[in-house]
Amino acid sequence: MPSPQGGSRDPLHSRLDALLAAALFGMSPPIAKLLLSGVDPFVLSGLLYLGGGLALYGYLGAETLFGGRARTRAPLRRRDLPWLAGAALAGGVVAPVLLFYGLRTTSAATASLLLAFEIAATTGIAAWPFREAVSRGTWRAVALMLVASALLTFNPESGWSLSLGSLLVLTAAVLWGLDNNLTRRISGRDAGHVAAAKNLAPACVTLAIALLLGRPFPAGREVGITLLLGAVSCGVGLVFYVRSLARLGAARTGALFGTAPFFGVVLASALFPARPPATLLAAFALMGIAVWVISRERPRKPPAQGTGEEHPGSQETRASADVTGSGTREARETAATGPSGRDSRAER
């Protein structure tokens, strides 16, 4: 498992973090499709995130006991809880349940590719209401994703009627886009604890709902497989993702993370071999072009000093570097809150 330290990492390592997170997350929908034959969506979601949470907290505890873990890293604070709660609710409770219900009536390849719409959602929410700088090229890529998602959402075999399963998957992608932007507000905090909390808290909520609804729990074999999948996909993958967020921002990390559906399509094709429909092939090409375009976008350079303006991501970048690196407590506090004493990340 990677060290959850955000630290001072160069852009190449940050991009690799995002791509590794994409590969680990991308494999979960096809495998979940297999598990859904014997596991309820609420139970599957809860166990998946429980596996991620237990794996992360176990690792953090072991690192603290044997490695003297990270006293210089900024812990979560009370003012971070609204961002964390919103991200956990949107991306950890509602989104996965919608995805798994959608997977019941949608092919694994189609569902995996539809999840690429998360990039468009992340970008749109980053631009509004969070006002993160988004280039024209990125908006063109988002337009391509909208067209590709429309091709996947309509069912040509039923007179081009809307597919309910595809709509559920698309809604899940939008909620994960919201999750990405909310997590960005706390990406300067300890990535390990952020990732662990975003797994364990949703798991408890979702499993409690499953118990209240009287949903059946699977046998031990399915439970073990689901917990293992969660430990790898939701646990390790989320640490990579949060580390990348701290350095690249929500829009650019979301662009690279958008390759996750392509990993999913490849795995789905191996697990469920079938001739792909023309709409899937066309959507795959459009999504591929869009991800390529958006991944080539470069961060806008901050204005020269003395203009009275600052690049939207520059405060977070400095704060992330300071709160996860070494230095005095006062220096870290100043970086996180800004000269006025208020949290610049929350204000942006």
C-alpha positions in Angstrom: 0.0 0.0 0.0 1.3 3.5 -0.8 2.2 5.9 1.9 -0.7 8.3 2.3 1.6 11.2 2.7 0.8 13.9 0.1 4.1 15.6 0.5 6.0 17.5 -2.2 5.6 15.3 -5.3 6.4 16.3 -8.9 3.6 16.4 -11.5 4.7 13.1 -13.1 4.3 11.2 -9.8 1.0 13.0 -9.2 -0.3 11.9 -12.6 0.9 8.3 -12.0 -1.0 8.4 -8.7 -4.2 9.4 -10.6 -3.7 6.6 -13.2 -3.1 4.0 -10.5 -6.2 5.0 -8.8 -8.1 4.8 -12.1 -6.8 1.3 -12.7 -7.8 0.0 -9.3 -11.2 1.7 -9.3 -11.9 0.7 -12.9 -11.7 -3.0 -12.1 -14.5 -2.8 -9.5 -17.7 -2.5 -11.8 -17.0 -5.7 -13.8 -16.2 -7.7 -10.7 -19.2 -6.2 -8.9 -21.4 -7.3 -11.8 -20.4 -10.9 -11.1 -21.1 -10.5 -7.4 -24.5 -8.9 -7.9 -26.0 -12.3 -8.9 -25.9 -13.3 -5.2 -25.5 -10.0 -3.3 -27.9 -7.1 -2.7 -26.7 -3.7 -4.0 -26.9 -2.1 -0.5 -25.0 -5.0 1.1 -22.5 -5.1 -1.7 -21.8 -1.4 -1.4 -21.5 -1.5 2.3 -19.1 -4.5 2.3 -17.0 -2.9 -0.5 -16.4 0.2 1.5 -16.0 -1.7 4.7 -13.1 -3.6 3.2 -11.5 -0.3 2.1 -12.0 1.3 5.5 -10.7 -1.7 7.5 -7.6 -2.0 5.2 -6.7 1.6 5.5 -7.2 1.9 9.2 -5.3 -1.3 9.8 -2.4 0.1 7.7 -2.5 3.5 9.4 -2.4 1.8 12.8 0.5 -0.5 11.9 2.4 2.5 10.5 1.9 4.4 13.7 3.0 1.5 15.9 6.1 0.5 13.9 7.0 3.5 11.8 6.4 6.5 14.0 3.8 7.7 11.6 3.7 11.3 10.4 3.4 13.7 13.2 4.1 16.5 10.8 1.0 15.7 8.7 -2.1 17.9 9.2 -4.9 15.9 10.8 -8.6 16.4 10.0 -10.2 19.2 12.0 -13.7 20.2 12.9 -14.1 22.6 10.1 -13.3 19.8 7.6 -16.2 17.7 8.7 -18.9 19.3 6.4 -16.7 18.7 3.3 -15.9 15.1 4.5 -19.6 14.4 5.3 -20.8 15.7 2.0 -18.2 13.7 0.0 -18.9 10.5 2.0 -22.7 10.8 1.5 -22.5 11.6 -2.2 -19.7 9.3 -3.3 -19.7 6.6 -0.6 -23.4 6.0 0.2 -25.7 7.1 -2.7 -23.4 6.8 -5.8 -22.3 3.1 -5.3 -25.9 1.9 -4.6 -27.1 3.6 -7.8 -24.2 2.1 -9.7 -25.0 -1.4 -8.5 -28.7 -1.1 -9.2 -27.8 0.2 -12.7 -25.4 -2.7 -13.2 -28.2 -5.2 -12.8 -29.8 -4.1 -16.1 -26.7 -2.7 -17.9 -23.7 -4.5 -19.4 -20.5 -4.2 -17.4 -18.7 -2.6 -20.4 -21.5 0.0 -20.9 -21.6 0.9 -17.2 -17.8 1.2 -17.0 -17.7 3.5 -20.0 -20.6 5.6 -18.7 -18.6 6.3 -15.5 -16.2 8.4 -17.7 -18.9 11.1 -17.4 -17.5 11.6 -13.9 -14.9 13.8 -15.6 -17.5 16.0 -17.1 -19.3 16.3 -13.8 -16.1 17.0 -11.9 -15.1 19.7 -14.4 -18.5 21.4 -14.4 -18.8 21.4 -10.6 -15.1 22.6 -10.3 -15.9 25.5 -12.6 -19.2 26.2 -10.8 -19.7 26.7 -7.9 -16.1 26.2 -6.9 -14.7 28.5 -9.6 -11.7 26.4 -10.5 -10.1 27.5 -13.8 -11.2 25.4 -16.7 -9.8 25.9 -20.2 -11.7 25.9 -23.5 -10.1 22.6 -24.5 -11.5 21.0 -21.4 -15.0 22.2 -22.2 -14.7 20.7 -25.7 -13.7 17.4 -24.1 -16.7 17.6 -21.8 -19.0 18.2 -24.9 -17.6 15.0 -26.5 -18.3 13.1 -23.2 -21.9 14.4 -23.3 -22.4 13.0 -26.8 -20.8 9.7 -25.8 -23.0 9.4 -22.7 -26.1 10.1 -24.8 -25.2 7.2 -27.1 -24.8 4.9 -24.1 -27.9 6.1 -22.3 -30.4 5.5 -25.2 -31.2 1.9 -26.1 -31.4 1.4 -29.9 -33.0 -2.1 -29.4 -36.1 -0.5 -27.8 -36.6 2.3 -30.3 -33.9 4.5 -28.8 -35.8 4.8 -25.5 -34.0 5.8 -22.3 -32.3 3.0 -20.4 -33.1 3.2 -16.7 -29.9 1.3 -15.8 -27.7 3.7 -17.8 -29.4 6.7 -16.2 -28.7 5.3 -12.7 -25.0 4.8 -13.6 -24.9 8.3 -15.1 -26.4 9.7 -11.9 -23.7 7.9 -9.9 -21.0 9.5 -12.1 -22.4 12.9 -11.4 -22.4 12.2 -7.6 -18.8 11.1 -7.8 -18.0 14.3 -9.6 -19.4 16.2 -6.6 -17.5 13.9 -4.3 -14.2 14.8 -6.1 -14.7 18.5 -5.6 -15.7 18.2 -2.0 -12.7 16.0 -1.3 -10.5 18.6 -3.0 -11.4 21.0 -0.1 -9.6 18.7 2.4 -6.9 17.2 0.1 -4.3 19.1 2.0 -5.1 17.0 5.1 -3.6 13.6 5.9 -4.6 11.5 2.8 -4.6 8.3 4.7 -7.2 9.4 7.3 -9.3 11.2 4.6 -9.4 8.0 2.6 -10.1 5.8 5.6 -13.0 8.0 6.8 -14.5 8.1 3.3 -14.6 4.3 3.3 -15.6 3.4 6.8 -18.3 6.0 7.5 -20.3 5.2 4.3 -19.9 1.5 4.9 -21.5 1.8 8.4 -24.4 4.0 7.0 -25.1 1.7 4.0 -24.9 -1.5 6.0 -27.3 0.0 8.6 -29.7 0.8 5.8 -29.4 -2.7 4.5 -30.2 -4.1 8.0 -33.2 -1.8 8.4 -34.6 -2.8 5.0 -34.1 -6.5 5.8 -31.8 -7.2 2.9 -30.2 -10.7 3.0 -26.4 -11.0 3.6 -24.4 -13.4 1.5 -22.3 -16.4 2.5 -18.8 -16.1 3.7 -17.1 -16.6 0.3 -18.9 -13.6 -1.3 -18.3 -11.5 1.8 -14.5 -12.3 1.7 -14.3 -11.5 -2.1 -16.2 -8.2 -1.6 -14.1 -7.1 1.3 -10.9 -7.9 -0.6 -12.1 -6.0 -3.7 -13.0 -3.0 -1.4 -9.5 -3.1 0.2 -7.8 -2.8 -3.1 -10.2 -0.7 -5.1 -11.8 1.7 -2.5 -8.9 1.6 -0.1 -5.5 1.7 -1.9 -7.0 3.4 -4.9 -8.5 6.2 -2.9 -5.1 7.0 -1.2 -3.6 7.4 -4.7 -6.5 9.6 -5.7 -6.3 12.0 -2.7 -2.6 12.4 -3.1 -3.1 13.4 -6.7 -5.8 15.8 -5.8 -3.5 17.7 -3.4 -1.1 18.5 -6.2 -3.1 18.7 -9.5 -6.6 20.0 -8.5 -10.0 18.4 -9.0 -10.3 19.1 -12.8 -6.9 17.7 -13.8 -7.0 14.8 -11.4 -10.5 14.0 -12.6 -9.3 14.0 -16.2 -6.6 11.4 -15.6 -8.9 9.4 -13.3 -11.3 9.3 -16.3 -9.2 6.5 -17.7 -10.8 4.2 -15.1 -13.7 3.3 -17.4 -11.3 2.1 -20.1 -9.6 -0.2 -17.6 -13.1 -1.4 -16.7 -14.1 -2.0 -20.4 -11.0 -4.1 -21.0 -11.7 -6.2 -17.9 -15.5 -6.4 -18.7 -14.6 -7.7 -22.2 -12.5 -10.4 -20.7 -15.1 -11.4 -18.1 -18.2 -11.1 -20.3 -17.1 -11.8 -23.9 -19.6 -10.6 -26.4 -19.8 -8.6 -29.6 -20.0 -4.9 -28.7 -22.8 -2.9 -30.2 -21.9 0.0 -32.6 -23.1 2.6 -30.1 -20.5 1.3 -27.5 -17.7 1.4 -30.0 -18.6 5.0 -31.1 -18.9 6.1 -27.4 -15.6 4.4 -26.6 -13.9 6.4 -29.4 -15.5 9.7 -28.3 -14.6 9.1 -24.7 -11.0 8.2 -25.6 -10.6 11.4 -27.6 -12.1 13.4 -24.8 -9.8 11.9 -22.1 -6.8 12.4 -24.4 -7.7 16.1 -25.0 -8.3 16.9 -21.3 -5.2 15.0 -20.1 -3.0 17.2 -22.4 -4.3 20.4 -20.8 -1.7 22.3 -18.8 -2.4 24.2 -15.5 -2.7 27.9 -16.1 0.3 29.8 -14.7 -0.4 32.1 -11.8 -0.3 35.8 -12.5 3.0 37.7 -11.8 3.4 39.0 -8.3 2.1 42.5 -7.7 -1.1 42.1 -9.8 -3.2 41.6 -6.7 -4.5 38.3 -8.1 -3.6 34.7 -7.4 -4.1 31.4 -9.3 -7.1 29.6 -7.7 -5.0 26.5 -7.0 -1.9 28.2 -5.7 -3.1 28.6 -2.2 -4.1 24.9 -1.9 -0.8 23.8 -3.4 1.3 25.8 -0.9 -0.9 24.7 2.0 -0.8 21.1 0.9 3.0 21.2 0.7 3.4 22.9 4.0 0.9 20.8 6.1 2.3 17.5 4.8 6.0 18.4 5.0 8.2 19.4 7.9 8.2 22.7 9.6 6.9 24.4 12.7 3.3 24.3 13.9 2.9 28.0 13.3 4.1 27.8 9.7 1.7 25.0 8.9 -1.2 26.9 10.5 -0.4 30.0 8.5 -0.2 28.0 5.2 -3.6 26.3 5.9 -5.5 29.4 7.0 -3.9 32.3 5.2 -3.0 35.6 6.6 -6.5 36.4 7.7 -6.8 33.3 9.9 -9.6 31.8 7.8 -9.4 28.6 5.8 -8.5 29.6 2.3 -9.4 26.1 0.9 -12.9 26.3 2.3 -13.4 29.9 1.0 -12.4 29.2 -2.6 
